[in-house]
Amino acid sequence: QYPVDIIDIHGLNGHPFNTWTHENGTLWLRDLLPGHLPGCRVYTYGYPSDVFSKS
């Protein structure tokens, strides 16, 4: 059993991983959060979020 589930959803023009990644490459959901919430499960949801079409 896990104490908490965390579901991350990026915003418009976002990306399921880049949104949560610092410029130094640290993906804080993966690299930092579990140290503060041991045993947590982290889910990242991605979807097409471009505001304007590139075509």
PDB file with SEQRES, HELIX, SHEET and CRYST1 records, atoms N, CA, C and O in Angstrom:
SEQRES   1 A   55  GLN TYR PRO VAL ASP ILE ILE ASP ILE HIS GLY LEU ASN          
SEQRES   2 A   55  GLY HIS PRO PHE ASN THR TRP THR HIS GLU ASN GLY THR          
SEQRES   3 A   55  LEU TRP LEU ARG ASP LEU LEU PRO GLY HIS LEU PRO GLY          
SEQRES   4 A   55  CYS ARG VAL TYR THR TYR GLY TYR PRO SER ASP VAL PHE          
SEQRES   5 A   55  SER LYS SER                                                  
HELIX    1 AA1 ASN A   18  TRP A   20  5                                   3    
HELIX    2 AA2 TRP A   28  ASP A   31  1                                   4    
HELIX    3 AA3 LEU A   33  HIS A   36  1                                   4    
SHEET    1 AA1 2 ASP A   5  ILE A   9  0                                        
SHEET    2 AA1 2 ARG A  41  TYR A  45  1                                        
CRYST1    1.000    1.000    1.000  90.00  90.00  90.00 P 1           1          
ATOM      1  N   GLN A   1       0.845  -1.183   0.000  1.00  0.00           N  
ATOM      2  CA  GLN A   1       0.000   0.000   0.000  1.00  0.00           C  
ATOM      3  C   GLN A   1       0.887   1.242   0.000  1.00  0.00           C  
ATOM      4  O   GLN A   1       1.941   1.273   0.636  1.00  0.00           O  
ATOM      5  N   TYR A   2       0.442   2.251  -0.718  1.00  0.00           N  
ATOM      6  CA  TYR A   2       1.190   3.499  -0.834  1.00  0.00           C  
ATOM      7  C   TYR A   2       0.475   4.591  -0.041  1.00  0.00           C  
ATOM      8  O   TYR A   2      -0.754   4.645  -0.030  1.00  0.00           O  
ATOM      9  N   PRO A   3       1.241   5.462   0.623  1.00  0.00           N  
ATOM     10  CA  PRO A   3       0.607   6.500   1.432  1.00  0.00           C  
ATOM     11  C   PRO A   3      -0.086   7.589   0.611  1.00  0.00           C  
ATOM     12  O   PRO A   3      -1.053   8.196   1.073  1.00  0.00           O  
ATOM     13  N   VAL A   4       0.404   7.836  -0.605  1.00  0.00           N  
ATOM     14  CA  VAL A   4      -0.182   8.901  -1.419  1.00  0.00           C  
ATOM     15  C   VAL A   4       0.139   8.668  -2.890  1.00  0.00           C  
ATOM     16  O   VAL A   4       1.222   8.192  -3.230  1.00  0.00           O  
ATOM     17  N   ASP A   5      -0.803   9.005  -3.754  1.00  0.00           N  
ATOM     18  CA  ASP A   5      -0.588   9.011  -5.202  1.00  0.00           C  
ATOM     19  C   ASP A   5      -0.603  10.463  -5.656  1.00  0.00           C  
ATOM     20  O   ASP A   5      -1.469  11.235  -5.244  1.00  0.00           O  
ATOM     21  N   ILE A   6       0.346  10.835  -6.497  1.00  0.00           N  
ATOM     22  CA  ILE A   6       0.433  12.189  -7.019  1.00  0.00           C  
ATOM     23  C   ILE A   6       0.275  12.113  -8.525  1.00  0.00           C  
ATOM     24  O   ILE A   6       0.994  11.368  -9.191  1.00  0.00           O  
ATOM     25  N   ILE A   7      -0.666  12.882  -9.065  1.00  0.00           N  
ATOM     26  CA  ILE A   7      -0.909  12.908 -10.502  1.00  0.00           C  
ATOM     27  C   ILE A   7      -0.600  14.312 -10.992  1.00  0.00           C  
ATOM     28  O   ILE A   7      -1.216  15.285 -10.557  1.00  0.00           O  
ATOM     29  N   ASP A   8       0.361  14.407 -11.900  1.00  0.00           N  
ATOM     30  CA  ASP A   8       0.796  15.695 -12.428  1.00  0.00           C  
ATOM     31  C   ASP A   8       0.271  15.867 -13.842  1.00  0.00           C  
ATOM     32  O   ASP A   8       0.436  14.993 -14.692  1.00  0.00           O  
ATOM     33  N   ILE A   9      -0.367  17.013 -14.082  1.00  0.00           N  
ATOM     34  CA  ILE A   9      -0.918  17.326 -15.396  1.00  0.00           C  
ATOM     35  C   ILE A   9      -0.384  18.694 -15.803  1.00  0.00           C  
ATOM     36  O   ILE A   9      -0.615  19.685 -15.110  1.00  0.00           O  
ATOM     37  N   HIS A  10       0.322  18.749 -16.915  1.00  0.00           N  
ATOM     38  CA  HIS A  10       0.887  20.012 -17.389  1.00  0.00           C  
ATOM     39  C   HIS A  10      -0.198  20.914 -17.949  1.00  0.00           C  
ATOM     40  O   HIS A  10      -1.321  20.469 -18.186  1.00  0.00           O  
ATOM     41  N   GLY A  11       0.137  22.176 -18.160  1.00  0.00           N  
ATOM     42  CA  GLY A  11      -0.818  23.145 -18.691  1.00  0.00           C  
ATOM     43  C   GLY A  11      -0.697  23.302 -20.194  1.00  0.00           C  
ATOM     44  O   GLY A  11      -0.045  22.499 -20.862  1.00  0.00           O  
ATOM     45  N   LEU A  12      -1.329  24.341 -20.722  1.00  0.00           N  
ATOM     46  CA  LEU A  12      -1.278  24.616 -22.155  1.00  0.00           C  
ATOM     47  C   LEU A  12       0.154  24.858 -22.603  1.00  0.00           C  
ATOM     48  O   LEU A  12       0.932  25.507 -21.904  1.00  0.00           O  
ATOM     49  N   ASN A  13       0.492  24.340 -23.758  1.00  0.00           N  
ATOM     50  CA  ASN A  13       1.849  24.401 -24.315  1.00  0.00           C  
ATOM     51  C   ASN A  13       2.870  23.700 -23.431  1.00  0.00           C  
ATOM     52  O   ASN A  13       4.072  23.911 -23.586  1.00  0.00           O  
ATOM     53  N   GLY A  14       2.408  22.878 -22.516  1.00  0.00           N  
ATOM     54  CA  GLY A  14       3.303  22.161 -21.615  1.00  0.00           C  
ATOM     55  C   GLY A  14       3.722  20.818 -22.177  1.00  0.00           C  
ATOM     56  O   GLY A  14       3.324  20.427 -23.275  1.00  0.00           O  
ATOM     57  N   HIS A  15       4.532  20.127 -21.404  1.00  0.00           N  
ATOM     58  CA  HIS A  15       5.065  18.820 -21.779  1.00  0.00           C  
ATOM     59  C   HIS A  15       5.066  17.962 -20.521  1.00  0.00           C  
ATOM     60  O   HIS A  15       5.341  18.475 -19.436  1.00  0.00           O  
ATOM     61  N   PRO A  16       4.763  16.663 -20.635  1.00  0.00           N  
ATOM     62  CA  PRO A  16       4.656  15.824 -19.447  1.00  0.00           C  
ATOM     63  C   PRO A  16       5.940  15.700 -18.630  1.00  0.00           C  
ATOM     64  O   PRO A  16       5.874  15.376 -17.445  1.00  0.00           O  
ATOM     65  N   PHE A  17       7.099  15.947 -19.227  1.00  0.00           N  
ATOM     66  CA  PHE A  17       8.355  15.889 -18.464  1.00  0.00           C  
ATOM     67  C   PHE A  17       9.051  17.240 -18.408  1.00  0.00           C  
ATOM     68  O   PHE A  17       9.522  17.650 -17.347  1.00  0.00           O  
ATOM     69  N   ASN A  18       9.122  17.933 -19.533  1.00  0.00           N  
ATOM     70  CA  ASN A  18       9.842  19.210 -19.566  1.00  0.00           C  
ATOM     71  C   ASN A  18       9.240  20.245 -18.622  1.00  0.00           C  
ATOM     72  O   ASN A  18       9.966  21.076 -18.075  1.00  0.00           O  
ATOM     73  N   THR A  19       7.936  20.207 -18.425  1.00  0.00           N  
ATOM     74  CA  THR A  19       7.279  21.155 -17.525  1.00  0.00           C  
ATOM     75  C   THR A  19       7.838  21.059 -16.112  1.00  0.00           C  
ATOM     76  O   THR A  19       7.925  22.068 -15.413  1.00  0.00           O  
ATOM     77  N   TRP A  20       8.214  19.870 -15.688  1.00  0.00           N  
ATOM     78  CA  TRP A  20       8.657  19.634 -14.312  1.00  0.00           C  
ATOM     79  C   TRP A  20      10.176  19.528 -14.191  1.00  0.00           C  
ATOM     80  O   TRP A  20      10.687  19.160 -13.133  1.00  0.00           O  
ATOM     81  N   THR A  21      10.899  19.845 -15.262  1.00  0.00           N  
ATOM     82  CA  THR A  21      12.357  19.701 -15.266  1.00  0.00           C  
ATOM     83  C   THR A  21      13.029  21.064 -15.173  1.00  0.00           C  
ATOM     84  O   THR A  21      12.714  21.981 -15.932  1.00  0.00           O  
ATOM     85  N   HIS A  22      13.962  21.182 -14.230  1.00  0.00           N  
ATOM     86  CA  HIS A  22      14.750  22.408 -14.064  1.00  0.00           C  
ATOM     87  C   HIS A  22      15.759  22.497 -15.194  1.00  0.00           C  
ATOM     88  O   HIS A  22      16.078  21.488 -15.824  1.00  0.00           O  
ATOM     89  N   GLU A  23      16.263  23.691 -15.456  1.00  0.00           N  
ATOM     90  CA  GLU A  23      17.237  23.876 -16.544  1.00  0.00           C  
ATOM     91  C   GLU A  23      18.517  23.074 -16.324  1.00  0.00           C  
ATOM     92  O   GLU A  23      19.257  22.837 -17.279  1.00  0.00           O  
ATOM     93  N   ASN A  24      18.797  22.648 -15.085  1.00  0.00           N  
ATOM     94  CA  ASN A  24      19.984  21.823 -14.829  1.00  0.00           C  
ATOM     95  C   ASN A  24      19.724  20.339 -15.078  1.00  0.00           C  
ATOM     96  O   ASN A  24      20.612  19.511 -14.875  1.00  0.00           O  
ATOM     97  N   GLY A  25      18.500  19.997 -15.521  1.00  0.00           N  
ATOM     98  CA  GLY A  25      18.171  18.612 -15.852  1.00  0.00           C  
ATOM     99  C   GLY A  25      17.475  17.845 -14.745  1.00  0.00           C  
ATOM    100  O   GLY A  25      17.101  16.689 -14.942  1.00  0.00           O  
ATOM    101  N   THR A  26      17.293  18.461 -13.584  1.00  0.00           N  
ATOM    102  CA  THR A  26      16.631  17.788 -12.474  1.00  0.00           C  
ATOM    103  C   THR A  26      15.130  17.713 -12.721  1.00  0.00           C  
ATOM    104  O   THR A  26      14.454  18.738 -12.816  1.00  0.00           O  
ATOM    105  N   LEU A  27      14.624  16.508 -12.824  1.00  0.00           N  
ATOM    106  CA  LEU A  27      13.180  16.288 -12.915  1.00  0.00           C  
ATOM    107  C   LEU A  27      12.693  16.110 -11.481  1.00  0.00           C  
ATOM    108  O   LEU A  27      12.752  15.010 -10.931  1.00  0.00           O  
ATOM    109  N   TRP A  28      12.215  17.190 -10.881  1.00  0.00           N  
ATOM    110  CA  TRP A  28      11.973  17.174  -9.438  1.00  0.00           C  
ATOM    111  C   TRP A  28      10.922  16.165  -9.010  1.00  0.00           C  
ATOM    112  O   TRP A  28      10.969  15.680  -7.880  1.00  0.00           O  
ATOM    113  N   LEU A  29       9.977  15.836  -9.878  1.00  0.00           N  
ATOM    114  CA  LEU A  29       8.984  14.817  -9.525  1.00  0.00           C  
ATOM    115  C   LEU A  29       9.639  13.456  -9.309  1.00  0.00           C  
ATOM    116  O   LEU A  29       9.191  12.671  -8.474  1.00  0.00           O  
ATOM    117  N   ARG A  30      10.678  13.188 -10.049  1.00  0.00           N  
ATOM    118  CA  ARG A  30      11.384  11.913  -9.956  1.00  0.00           C  
ATOM    119  C   ARG A  30      12.572  11.991  -9.005  1.00  0.00           C  
ATOM    120  O   ARG A  30      12.810  11.070  -8.223  1.00  0.00           O  
ATOM    121  N   ASP A  31      13.316  13.090  -9.074  1.00  0.00           N  
ATOM    122  CA  ASP A  31      14.592  13.172  -8.368  1.00  0.00           C  
ATOM    123  C   ASP A  31      14.486  13.707  -6.939  1.00  0.00           C  
ATOM    124  O   ASP A  31      15.304  13.342  -6.094  1.00  0.00           O  
ATOM    125  N   LEU A  32      13.517  14.547  -6.649  1.00  0.00           N  
ATOM    126  CA  LEU A  32      13.447  15.192  -5.339  1.00  0.00           C  
ATOM    127  C   LEU A  32      12.223  14.805  -4.511  1.00  0.00           C  
ATOM    128  O   LEU A  32      12.333  14.580  -3.306  1.00  0.00           O  
ATOM    129  N   LEU A  33      11.076  14.728  -5.147  1.00  0.00           N  
ATOM    130  CA  LEU A  33       9.833  14.490  -4.413  1.00  0.00           C  
ATOM    131  C   LEU A  33       9.826  13.188  -3.609  1.00  0.00           C  
ATOM    132  O   LEU A  33       9.401  13.212  -2.454  1.00  0.00           O  
ATOM    133  N   PRO A  34      10.272  12.059  -4.152  1.00  0.00           N  
ATOM    134  CA  PRO A  34      10.239  10.818  -3.376  1.00  0.00           C  
ATOM    135  C   PRO A  34      11.059  10.876  -2.084  1.00  0.00           C  
ATOM    136  O   PRO A  34      10.751  10.167  -1.126  1.00  0.00           O  
ATOM    137  N   GLY A  35      12.091  11.708  -2.050  1.00  0.00           N  
ATOM    138  CA  GLY A  35      12.865  11.861  -0.821  1.00  0.00           C  
ATOM    139  C   GLY A  35      12.082  12.548   0.284  1.00  0.00           C  
ATOM    140  O   GLY A  35      12.361  12.349   1.467  1.00  0.00           O  
ATOM    141  N   HIS A  36      11.101  13.357  -0.100  1.00  0.00           N  
ATOM    142  CA  HIS A  36      10.272  14.064   0.874  1.00  0.00           C  
ATOM    143  C   HIS A  36       8.992  13.303   1.206  1.00  0.00           C  
ATOM    144  O   HIS A  36       8.406  13.496   2.271  1.00  0.00           O  
ATOM    145  N   LEU A  37       8.565  12.442   0.293  1.00  0.00           N  
ATOM    146  CA  LEU A  37       7.363  11.624   0.494  1.00  0.00           C  
ATOM    147  C   LEU A  37       7.693  10.167   0.184  1.00  0.00           C  
ATOM    148  O   LEU A  37       7.287   9.651  -0.857  1.00  0.00           O  
ATOM    149  N   PRO A  38       8.425   9.501   1.073  1.00  0.00           N  
ATOM    150  CA  PRO A  38       8.823   8.114   0.809  1.00  0.00           C  
ATOM    151  C   PRO A  38       7.617   7.215   0.534  1.00  0.00           C  
ATOM    152  O   PRO A  38       6.600   7.283   1.224  1.00  0.00           O  
ATOM    153  N   GLY A  39       7.752   6.387  -0.473  1.00  0.00           N  
ATOM    154  CA  GLY A  39       6.696   5.441  -0.811  1.00  0.00           C  
ATOM    155  C   GLY A  39       5.596   6.006  -1.686  1.00  0.00           C  
ATOM    156  O   GLY A  39       4.657   5.289  -2.031  1.00  0.00           O  
ATOM    157  N   CYS A  40       5.692   7.284  -2.054  1.00  0.00           N  
ATOM    158  CA  CYS A  40       4.641   7.865  -2.892  1.00  0.00           C  
ATOM    159  C   CYS A  40       4.747   7.326  -4.317  1.00  0.00           C  
ATOM    160  O   CYS A  40       5.815   6.910  -4.764  1.00  0.00           O  
ATOM    161  N   ARG A  41       3.633   7.343  -5.004  1.00  0.00           N  
ATOM    162  CA  ARG A  41       3.622   7.002  -6.425  1.00  0.00           C  
ATOM    163  C   ARG A  41       3.346   8.283  -7.191  1.00  0.00           C  
ATOM    164  O   ARG A  41       2.435   9.039  -6.854  1.00  0.00           O  
ATOM    165  N   VAL A  42       4.151   8.520  -8.235  1.00  0.00           N  
ATOM    166  CA  VAL A  42       4.020   9.743  -9.020  1.00  0.00           C  
ATOM    167  C   VAL A  42       3.655   9.366 -10.450  1.00  0.00           C  
ATOM    168  O   VAL A  42       4.352   8.584 -11.096  1.00  0.00           O  
ATOM    169  N   TYR A  43       2.567   9.925 -10.928  1.00  0.00           N  
ATOM    170  CA  TYR A  43       2.116   9.702 -12.296  1.00  0.00           C  
ATOM    171  C   TYR A  43       2.157  11.033 -13.038  1.00  0.00           C  
ATOM    172  O   TYR A  43       1.797  12.071 -12.484  1.00  0.00           O  
ATOM    173  N   THR A  44       2.591  10.996 -14.275  1.00  0.00           N  
ATOM    174  CA  THR A  44       2.592  12.190 -15.113  1.00  0.00           C  
ATOM    175  C   THR A  44       1.703  11.923 -16.316  1.00  0.00           C  
ATOM    176  O   THR A  44       1.872  10.928 -17.021  1.00  0.00           O  
ATOM    177  N   TYR A  45       0.760  12.820 -16.538  1.00  0.00           N  
ATOM    178  CA  TYR A  45      -0.175  12.673 -17.649  1.00  0.00           C  
ATOM    179  C   TYR A  45       0.179  13.677 -18.737  1.00  0.00           C  
ATOM    180  O   TYR A  45       0.338  14.866 -18.460  1.00  0.00           O  
ATOM    181  N   GLY A  46       0.302  13.207 -19.958  1.00  0.00           N  
ATOM    182  CA  GLY A  46       0.593  14.082 -21.082  1.00  0.00           C  
ATOM    183  C   GLY A  46      -0.537  14.051 -22.099  1.00  0.00           C  
ATOM    184  O   GLY A  46      -1.195  13.029 -22.288  1.00  0.00           O  
ATOM    185  N   TYR A  47      -0.747  15.177 -22.744  1.00  0.00           N  
ATOM    186  CA  TYR A  47      -1.794  15.285 -23.758  1.00  0.00           C  
ATOM    187  C   TYR A  47      -1.385  16.360 -24.756  1.00  0.00           C  
ATOM    188  O   TYR A  47      -0.564  17.211 -24.415  1.00  0.00           O  
ATOM    189  N   PRO A  48      -1.919  16.359 -25.969  1.00  0.00           N  
ATOM    190  CA  PRO A  48      -1.603  17.407 -26.938  1.00  0.00           C  
ATOM    191  C   PRO A  48      -2.121  18.748 -26.404  1.00  0.00           C  
ATOM    192  O   PRO A  48      -3.326  18.919 -26.218  1.00  0.00           O  
ATOM    193  N   SER A  49      -1.222  19.687 -26.160  1.00  0.00           N  
ATOM    194  CA  SER A  49      -1.639  20.927 -25.507  1.00  0.00           C  
ATOM    195  C   SER A  49      -1.221  22.187 -26.254  1.00  0.00           C  
ATOM    196  O   SER A  49      -1.235  23.281 -25.690  1.00  0.00           O  
ATOM    197  N   ASP A  50      -0.850  22.035 -27.523  1.00  0.00           N  
ATOM    198  CA  ASP A  50      -0.472  23.213 -28.300  1.00  0.00           C  
ATOM    199  C   ASP A  50      -1.678  24.130 -28.448  1.00  0.00           C  
ATOM    200  O   ASP A  50      -2.770  23.684 -28.801  1.00  0.00           O  
ATOM    201  N   VAL A  51      -1.472  25.411 -28.176  1.00  0.00           N  
ATOM    202  CA  VAL A  51      -2.555  26.382 -28.300  1.00  0.00           C  
ATOM    203  C   VAL A  51      -2.870  26.633 -29.766  1.00  0.00           C  
ATOM    204  O   VAL A  51      -4.035  26.747 -30.148  1.00  0.00           O  
ATOM    205  N   PHE A  52      -1.823  26.719 -30.587  1.00  0.00           N  
ATOM    206  CA  PHE A  52      -1.991  26.942 -32.018  1.00  0.00           C  
ATOM    207  C   PHE A  52      -1.360  25.793 -32.778  1.00  0.00           C  
ATOM    208  O   PHE A  52      -0.318  25.275 -32.379  1.00  0.00           O  
ATOM    209  N   SER A  53      -1.982  25.400 -33.860  1.00  0.00           N  
ATOM    210  CA  SER A  53      -1.447  24.338 -34.702  1.00  0.00           C  
ATOM    211  C   SER A  53      -0.185  24.811 -35.398  1.00  0.00           C  
ATOM    212  O   SER A  53      -0.083  25.975 -35.786  1.00  0.00           O  
ATOM    213  N   LYS A  54       0.771  23.916 -35.556  1.00  0.00           N  
ATOM    214  CA  LYS A  54       2.020  24.254 -36.228  1.00  0.00           C  
ATOM    215  C   LYS A  54       1.931  24.080 -37.735  1.00  0.00           C  
ATOM    216  O   LYS A  54       2.909  24.330 -38.440  1.00  0.00           O  
ATOM    217  N   SER A  55       0.781  23.657 -38.242  1.00  0.00           N  
ATOM    218  CA  SER A  55       0.646  23.441 -39.683  1.00  0.00           C  
ATOM    219  C   SER A  55       0.082  24.653 -40.382  1.00  0.00           C  
ATOM    220  O   SER A  55      -0.095  24.636 -41.600  1.00  0.00           O  
TER     221      SER A  55                                                      
END                                                                             
